[in-house]
């Protein structure tokens, strides 16, 4: 199961421009595994509004979450946390 948050977070990137750690609710989470995650979307939605690249991240603290970068406001978003 997941819990949907969609809350802005502060993210630090590594040399490959992928999330290295992020700050959520006043606490820093260090990421040890981060992979690009693509959700299935309808082919026609890519022409209207392309989906941002999502990252499925696992932290040293045991948190598994999805992060993405929202270009319009220029912030990283913690979309969901997995159980």
For each residue, the residues with C-beta under 8 A, 3 or more apart:
1: 82 83
2: 80 81 82 83
3: 80 81 83
4: 79 80
5: 78 79 80 81
6: 77 78 79
7: 24 77 78
8: 75 76 77 78
9: 22 23 24 67 76 77 78
10: 22 23 76
11: 19 21 22 23 67 69 76
12: 19 20 21 22
13: 16 17 18 19 20
14: 17 18 19 20
15:
16: 13
17: 13 14
18: 13 14 34 55
19: 11 12 13 14 22 31 34 55 57 67 76
20: 12 13 14 30 31
21: 11 12 28 29 30 31
22: 9 10 11 12 19 28 29 31 57 67 76 78
23: 9 10 11 26 27 28 29
24: 7 9 27 29 78
25:
26: 23
27: 23 24
28: 21 22 23
29: 21 22 23 24 59 60 61 63
30: 20 21 59 60 61
31: 19 20 21 22 34 57 58 59 60
32: 58 59 60
33: 57 58
34: 18 19 31 55 56 57 58
35: 55 56
36: 53 54 55 56
37: 54 55 56 66
38: 54
39: 51 54
40:
41: 45 46 51
42: 45 46
43: 46
44: 47 48
45: 41 42 48 49 51
46: 41 42 43 50 51
47: 44
48: 44 45
49: 45
50: 46
51: 39 41 45 46 54
52: 68 69 70 71
53: 36 68 69
54: 36 37 38 39 51 66 67 68 79
55: 18 19 34 35 36 37 66 67 68
56: 34 35 36 37 64 65 66
57: 19 22 31 33 34 64 65 66 67
58: 31 32 33 34 63 64
59: 29 30 31 32 62 63 64 65
60: 29 30 31 32
61: 29 30
62: 59
63: 29 58 59 81
64: 56 57 58 59 81 82
65: 56 57 59 78 79 80 81 82
66: 37 54 55 56 57 78 79 80 82
67: 9 11 19 22 54 55 57 76 77 78 79
68: 52 53 54 55 76 77 79
69: 11 52 53 75 76 77
70: 52 73 74 75 76 77
71: 52 74
72:
73: 70
74: 70 71
75: 8 69 70
76: 8 9 10 11 19 22 67 68 69 70
77: 6 7 8 9 67 68 69 70
78: 5 6 7 8 9 22 24 65 66 67 81
79: 4 5 6 54 65 66 67 68
80: 2 3 4 5 65 66
81: 2 3 5 63 64 65 78
82: 1 2 64 65 66
83: 1 2 3
